[in-house]
Each structure stands twice: as structure tokens, then as C-alpha cells.
Amino acid sequence: MKDETFHVEKGLVWLELDGLGRFLRPGDTVHIPPRTPHRFSGLEESVILEFSTHHEDDDCIRDEPSGPVPEDVLADLLLRAGK
């Protein structure tokens, strides 16, 4: 199973991890255990590095399609982040 670690190099990122949300900023690193639901949303231009074990297609589970953060949600998150 795929084991993942992510490191934010640049920007502001909203991470939803196993039902909870938090901001990630440059220098933040987070470990995601196998099969843990998670989603990243870049709130501004961001760079995220991924370090992981071997990838298999059946390790990726998409509960919903990728896409932009809705404007009202983005505005709320940026306000909460002090932007």
C-alpha cells in the first residue's frame, strides 16, 4: 500500500485529512498513512512535494472529481488564514 509524505515548499494549502481541515504553509510536512482519505486545495500559487512508496493505480481512490475550490469556500478559507 502507498505511504505518503507531503512537504509544502511555497504557498498556502488547505488540507482535508480524514474529515478534518487545516492550513499548511511553507515548511510544513504531513504524513498520510495508507488508505487515509485526504485532499489538498491550493489557496494561492503553491508547491507541494510528495514522497511516497511505490504507486499502484488501485492505491488511488477518488471519492469526487478534482476541481477548483468554490469561490465562497475560498473566500472563507483565505479570511480564516488571515489573507
N, C-alpha and C positions, 0 to 999 in steps of 0.2 A: 504494500500500500504506500501511496505517496505521502511523504512527510515534508512539510513546507515551512520555511522561514522567510519572512519579508523584511526588508530594510528600506526606510524612506530616505532618499538622498536629497530630494527637493520637493517643495510644495506643501500643500495641506490636503490630507486624505481622511475620509470618513470610513472607518472600518466597522462593519457589522459582523460580529463573531458570535456564533451560537446564540443569536437572539438579542445580544447587547451591542450598543454602538459606542464608539469612542473616536476621538481625533488622533491622528498620527501626524507628527511633524518631523522635519529633518533630524536624523539621528535616532529616531525610534525604530525598534526592531520588535517583531512579534513572531512567535512560533505558533503554527497551526497544526494541531495533531491530525492524523489521518481521519477522514470521514467527518470532520467538523464543518458544519455549514458556515460559510463566510462570504463576504462581498466587500470589495473596495470601490469607493467613489472618489475620484479626484475632484476636489472643490476649487482647485486652481491648477495651473500647469504643474505637474508633479512627475517625479521619477521614483519608481519603486523597483528595487532589485529583489528577485526571487532566487532562493537557494533551496533545492529540493532533491529528494531521492528520485530514482528512475520513474519516468512518467509512462503510464498506460492509459489509453483512452477511457477505459472503464473506471478510472480513478476520478474522473471529472463528472460531477453531477450538476446539471443546470436546472434549478427549480424555476427560473424565469429567464427570459432573454436579457442580454446586456443592452444598455441604452443610457441616455443622458439622465441625470438627476432632474426631476421635475422642478421648474423654476421656484415654486413656493417652498419646496423642501430645501432647495439650495439656499434660498434667502434666509431661511430659519437656521440652517447649519452655520452659515457664514456669520450670522448675528451671534450665535452661541459661541463661535470661535473668536469673537472679538474683531472681526474683519469688517 
